[in-house]
């Protein structure tokens, strides 16, 4: 997708941003770990109707009366977008590739956050380099962040020389952990087909509220029943031939993707981060609205 087409699609999606922004304001982004995305304020005695999950049992035992923790809204929370631009993200069987969907989602989320005056930052990455932007306020900054994903040259993060440290998704997550000093809502847009990301993701999730967005395509669920075409593994460069008339090949293809997706889901669950599955045919605005609404119901 070129820059002009991307901007046109963004304009068509942005009418949904006010609704998504309202979801941000209501608190659907609140953390699932200690404090749920809010700053600790004080302790007080338990009152009927208080959330039992907020009881401080140590204080309650010492005082022999139940006490609950109260929190105030953390208005300094930033949105930080981690956008995968590696070769496998160029796959796509329809109008959009996985990379296109990642950029559209980033634009939608960034614009929604900017309507709530949340600082927005981001990091684009591929196999060998990063493109980094500090969290700042304003829609112009969000658009520049998205446009950076279309540029060939990416700027290295502060304090990191070109080629320094690990690369790919694992390196990107480690870089975000190093650079983000204050708690943030971190949304990672990737197909998660890169090795070594589990430990860096778990570490990132201990301090920040992380949502892992797994972007997929219809070809990962099945293939046509006739024809054939040459394949080239986007990450390794190895050639192969897809014989679509072979029932065994189609079955092996489906089994491979089912196991790979199951592995990704299991690893994400063990990292204790939020997860959203997003297909290249999905409406990203609806998907994110439904996701944040479900979080609101689980963590009122």
N, C-alpha and C positions, 0 to 999 in steps of 0.2 A: 504494500500500500504506500503510495507516495504522500508527500506532505499535504497537498491540497485535498486529496481524498480523505486523509485522516481528519483534517480540520472540519470537513463537511460532515463526516459521521459524528464527530464530537459535538458539533452544533445541534444535530438532531437528537442526541442523547441528553443534552444538558437541561432540557426541560424537566427531567426527573431529578436533577440535583437538589432542588429545594426540598423534595420529600426525603431524599437520602440524608440531606443535611439535618432535617428535623430528627431523623433517627439518631444521628450523631449527638444532637443536643439532648435527647431524652436519656442518653446514657447507654445505648446498646453496645457501645464499644468498651464498656467498663471491664476491667480485668477479671479473669476467673481465678487469679491468685490473690494473695493476701491484700486486703484493702479494696479489692474489686475496682481498681482504677481511681480510687479516691484517696485523699490525704487524711491520715488519722487526726481526730480533733480532740476527743476527750472520752472519759469513762463516766457512766451514770448507772444508777440502779435500774434493773429490769422493770419494764412496765408491760401489762397485758397487751398483746398484739405486736410486740417487738419480734424481730427476726431472731430465732433461736441460734442461727448460725453466727450471730455477732456476739454471743456470750463469751466473755473472757473468763475461762474456768479457773485460772490461777488466782485472779483477784476475787472471784466469787468464793473460792474455798477459803482464802485468807480472811475475808470479811464476813463469811457465813451468810451472805446475801447475794443473790445473782446480780451481776453487773454486765452491761453490754458496752461494746465499743461504738462510738459515733464517729462519723467521717464527714468531711466537707468536700465539695466538688473540687477536683484538680483542674483548674482552668489553664494550667501551663502545658497540658498534654499536647504533643505534636503528632502529626501523621507522617510516617516515613514509609515510602514505597520502594520495594526492592524488585527490580524488573529484569527478568531473564531475557537476554538477547543472544543466547547461544544458538548454534546451528540447528538443533532439533526443534527450536521454536518456530522455524520457518515452515514447518509442516502444516498442511491444511488442505482439506478435500473440498471445501466450499468457497464462499466469497472471502472469508477471513482466514488467515493463518493464526497459529497460536500466539505469535508475536504481535499481530494486529490486535487480537483480543486483549493481550496484556496492556498495550498502550491505550486502548480505548477505556479499559477498566481504570487504569491509572489516572487518565484525564477526568473521568467521572468522579472518582473518589477524591481527587485533589480539589476539583471545583466545589464539591459538596463541603469539604472541610474548610475551604477558603470562605464560604458563605457564613461559617460559624467563627471566622477569624482565627482558625487554628493554623499554626505554622505547618508548612508542608515541605518535606525534603525528600530526597530519593537517591537511589543508586542503580544505574544500569550496569549490567555486566555480561561479558561473554567468556569464552574459555581463557583469554589471555589478558584482559584489561578491564578496568572499571571506569564508569563515568559518575561523578558524585556531585550532589548539590546540597548545601546546608539547608536546614529547615528555615523557611521564611514565610511571611504572610503575603497574600495578594494573588490574584488570578493570573497576572502576567508571569509571575514566578512559576506557577503551576504549568502554564502553557510552555514556558521555556524548558521545564523539566521533561515534559512529554516530547517536545521537539528534539531534545537531546538524544532520545532513543532512535531517531531517524538519521543521526549524524554518524559518519564513519569514525571520526576522531573522538575518543572519550578521554576526559580529564581524570587523572589519577587522584584518589583521595588525599587529603593533607597528610604529610608525614610518611607517604609511601612512594618509593621510587618505582619506575616502570619495571615490571617483571619481579618485583619483590613479593615474597610470601606466596601462599597458595592461591590458586585461581578457581574460576568456576563458581558454582553455587556455594560450596563450602567456604571458599575464600571470601565471597561476598558477605556471607552471614557473619564470619569472623570480623570483617572490616566494620560492619554495622555495630557489632558489640563493642568494638574499640572506640568508635567515633561518637556514638550516642551517649551523652553523659546524663541526660535526664530521661525519666520514664516516658515512653512513647507508644503509640499504637503503630506497630510495624506490620504491614501487609506485604507478603511475598508472593509475587505473580510468576509462576514457573510451571513447567511440566514435571519437575522433580526427577528428571532422568539423568542426573549428575551424581557421581559417587561421593561419599564422605561427608554428607551434609547433616547427618543425624546428630552428632555431638555438638557442632556449632549451633544448630537450631535449638537444642535443649538448653544450652547455655544462654542463648539470646532470650529464650522464653522465661528464664528465671527472673529477669529484670524488667522485661517489657511485655506488653500485651500483644501477642503475635497471632496473626491469622495467616495460615498457609492456603493459598488459592492454587489448586491444581487445575491447570488448563489442559483440556483434552480435545481430541478430534474424532469424528465419526469413524475414521479408518482404524482407530484403536478398538472399536467394538465389532468390526466385521468387514469383509471384502466382497466385491461383486463375484458372481459365480462363473464368469466367463472372461476370456482374454488373458492378458499378461503384460507385464511391463518390467523394465530393469529397475532395480533398487540400488541406492547407495546409502549406507549407514551414515547419518549426518555427523555423528561424533567420531567414528573410527575411520570412515572413508572406505570401508570394505564394500565391494560390489556384490550383488545377488540378483536372482531372477524370481519374480513373483508369478507363479503359474496358477492363475485364478481358477482354472478348470479343475484343479486338483483338490478334491475334498479333504485329503489329508493335510495339504498345505494350509487350507483355510482353517481347519481345526487347530493345527499347530499355531497359526497366527493368533487365533482367539485365546488359546490356552496361554500363550506367552504373555499377551496383554493382561489377561485376567490375573495371572500370578504377579506380574509387575505392579499392577494397580493395587492388588491386595497387600503386597510388600510395602508400597508407599503409604497406604492407609494405616497399616500396623505401625510403621516407624513414626508417623505423625502422631498417632495416638500415644505412643510411648514417650514422645517429647512433650506431651500435655500442652499442645497449642490448639487454637481453633482451626477448623478446616472447612473449606468451601470448594466443591467441585464445579468447574465452569467449563462448558463446552463451547467450541467456536460457533455453534449455531444458536447459543443462548442469548437472551436479552440481558446484558450485564446489569442494567439498572434494576430490573425485577429481581435478579438473583441476589444482588447485594441487599436490597430492601428486605427480602424474605429472610436472608441470613441474619441481619441485625435484629429483625423483629423476633426471630426465634431465640436469639440471645437474650432479648429483653424478657421473654416469657420464662426462660430458664433461670435468669439472675435478676429478679425484680428489685 
